[in-house]
């Protein structure tokens, strides 16, 4: 395939993924916005009014960046995991594998499709948050960069999950038992400076903590961890997971019986 044909193949795959989740938007785009609205009401308004300020900001302002990032993470991950596994289950992925498309195009197409849903839901949640607080961005470029990188990272994670899954139940194990706990313990609802020294050290092992804090720094200008180290860690995770996913795909891991 020449460069033009490769770009057409990539765009076609991305467009297919976008049409897939927009066609069923009441199941893919609407529920996250309603869920996050409940978080804003319960944690931001009801509980937040009793907690007071956090790191010099109202509790609502403090949790909004974390909740936006949480919606981006979960939707980027779940979109790729469910979509790719559905293709495996229906055996349509084998048609892609024997086509002239390079394997990296298949991987990139699903990743970009997952990013589209994750970023789209993140934008919807951001708009919803404007009904509850007034958002400002101290570092707009950094904010956009970290949310795009995070969406890409968890889209790749969803792809690997789908490769390893043997049945539909398998694609819910990682989000339920790993992703959700790490997200809730990733500084979305609190500053790790509130924790004892030991638990602060334990929290530093949570990769989601870095993403949430950099994203919050982009909005509010405050972070519990060095921004440079956090960005370096995100880039490193993306490179490692992309190589792992591409290697698994080229070897037919989880595809060939």
SVG drawing of the C-alpha trace seen along z (x, -y; Angstrom):
<svg xmlns="http://www.w3.org/2000/svg" viewBox="-30 -31 40 53">
<polyline fill="none" stroke="black" stroke-width="0.4" points="0.0,0.0 1.2,-3.5 0.9,-6.4 -2.4,-7.6 -4.0,-4.2 -2.7,-3.8 -4.3,-7.1 -7.6,-6.2 -7.5,-2.9 -6.8,-4.6 -9.5,-7.2 -12.0,-4.6 -11.3,-2.6 -11.5,-5.7 -14.7,-6.8 -16.2,-3.4 -15.4,-3.6 -16.8,-7.1 -20.0,-6.1 -20.3,-3.0 -20.5,-4.9 -22.4,-8.0 -25.1,-5.7 -25.9,-4.5 -25.2,-7.8 -28.0,-7.2 -25.8,-4.3 -22.3,-5.8 -22.5,-9.6 -25.5,-10.4 -25.0,-8.1 -21.5,-9.5 -22.9,-13.1 -25.7,-12.1 -23.4,-10.2 -20.9,-13.1 -23.8,-15.5 -24.7,-13.3 -21.1,-13.6 -21.2,-17.4 -24.5,-17.6 -23.6,-15.1 -19.9,-15.6 -19.6,-19.2 -22.7,-20.8 -23.9,-18.7 -20.6,-17.2 -18.3,-19.9 -20.2,-22.7 -19.3,-20.8 -15.7,-20.1 -14.8,-23.7 -11.7,-24.7 -9.1,-22.2 -5.7,-23.6 -7.1,-27.1 -10.0,-26.3 -13.6,-25.5 -14.2,-21.7 -16.3,-21.9 -13.5,-23.6 -11.0,-21.1 -12.9,-17.9 -14.1,-19.1 -10.8,-18.4 -10.5,-15.0 -14.1,-14.1 -13.5,-15.2 -10.3,-13.1 -12.2,-10.1 -14.8,-10.2 -12.1,-10.4 -10.2,-7.5 -13.2,-5.1 -14.7,-5.9 -11.5,-5.7 -10.7,-2.4 -14.2,-0.8 -14.7,-1.9 -11.7,-0.2 -12.0,2.9 -15.7,3.5 -15.2,2.6 -12.1,4.7 -13.4,7.7 -16.7,7.5 -14.7,7.7 -12.8,10.7 -16.1,12.4 -17.6,11.8 -14.4,12.9 -14.3,9.7 -10.9,8.8 -9.5,11.7 -10.6,9.9 -8.5,6.9 -5.5,9.0 -5.4,10.6 -6.0,7.3 -3.1,5.2 -3.4,2.8 -0.3,2.7 -0.9,3.9 -0.1,0.4 -2.9,-1.1 -5.4,1.4 -4.0,0.5 -4.0,-3.3 -7.5,-3.2 -9.0,-1.6 -6.9,-3.9 -8.1,-7.1 -11.6,-5.8 -11.4,-5.3 -9.8,-8.8 -12.6,-10.3 -15.2,-8.9 -13.1,-9.7 -12.4,-13.3 -16.0,-13.7 -17.4,-12.6 -14.8,-14.7 -16.0,-17.8 -19.6,-17.0 -18.8,-16.6 -16.9,-19.9 -20.0,-21.6 -22.1,-20.0 -19.7,-21.3 -20.3,-24.8 -23.8,-24.6 -22.2,-24.0 -19.0,-26.2 -17.0,-28.6 -14.0,-27.0 -10.7,-28.7 -7.6,-27.3 -4.2,-28.5 -2.3,-26.5 -4.6,-25.7 -2.0,-23.9 -0.9,-21.7 -4.5,-20.8 -5.2,-19.8 -1.9,-17.9 -2.4,-15.8 -6.0,-14.9 -5.1,-13.8 -2.2,-11.7 -4.3,-10.1 -7.0,-9.2 -4.4,-7.6 -2.9,-5.7 -6.1,-4.1 -7.3,-3.4 -4.1,-1.3 -4.9,0.3 -8.4,1.2 -6.9,2.7 -4.6,5.0 -7.5,6.0 -9.5,6.9 -6.6,9.0 -6.3,11.0 -10.0,11.4 -11.6,14.8 -15.2,13.9 -17.3,10.7 -17.0,11.0 -13.2,10.7 -13.4,7.1 -15.1,6.0 -12.5,7.5 -9.8,4.8 -12.2,1.8 -14.0,3.2 -11.1,4.5 -8.2,2.3 -9.2,-0.8 -12.0,-2.0 -10.1,-1.6 -7.0,-3.3 -9.2,-6.1 -10.9,-6.7 -7.6,-6.5 -5.9,-8.8 -6.6,-12.1 -9.9,-12.9 -11.7,-13.7 -8.8,-14.7 -5.3,-16.0 -2.7,-13.4 -1.2,-16.0 -4.0,-15.1 -2.7,-11.6 0.0,-10.3 3.5,-10.1 3.3,-6.3 0.1,-6.5 1.4,-9.4 4.3,-7.1 1.9,-4.3 -0.2,-6.8 2.8,-7.7 2.7,-4.2 -0.7,-5.0 -0.2,-6.1 -3.7,-7.8 -2.6,-10.1 0.0,-11.7 -2.6,-12.3 -5.2,-13.8 -2.7,-16.1 -1.3,-17.4 -4.8,-17.9 -5.7,-19.8 -2.6,-21.9 -3.7,-22.9 -6.9,-24.2 -6.0,-25.5 -2.2,-25.8 -1.8,-23.4 -0.4,-19.9 0.7,-17.5 3.5,-16.1 6.1,-17.6 4.4,-18.2 7.5,-17.4 7.9,-13.9 4.2,-13.2 4.4,-14.0 7.5,-11.9 5.8,-9.0 2.7,-9.3 4.9,-9.4 6.8,-6.4 3.6,-4.4 2.3,-5.2 5.4,-4.1 5.7,-0.8 2.0,0.1 1.9,-0.8 4.9,1.5 3.3,4.3 0.0,4.0 1.6,3.9 3.8,6.9 0.8,8.9 -1.2,8.0 1.6,8.9 1.9,12.3 -1.8,12.8 -2.0,13.1 -5.6,13.5 -6.8,13.6 -5.7,16.9 -7.2,20.0"/>
</svg>
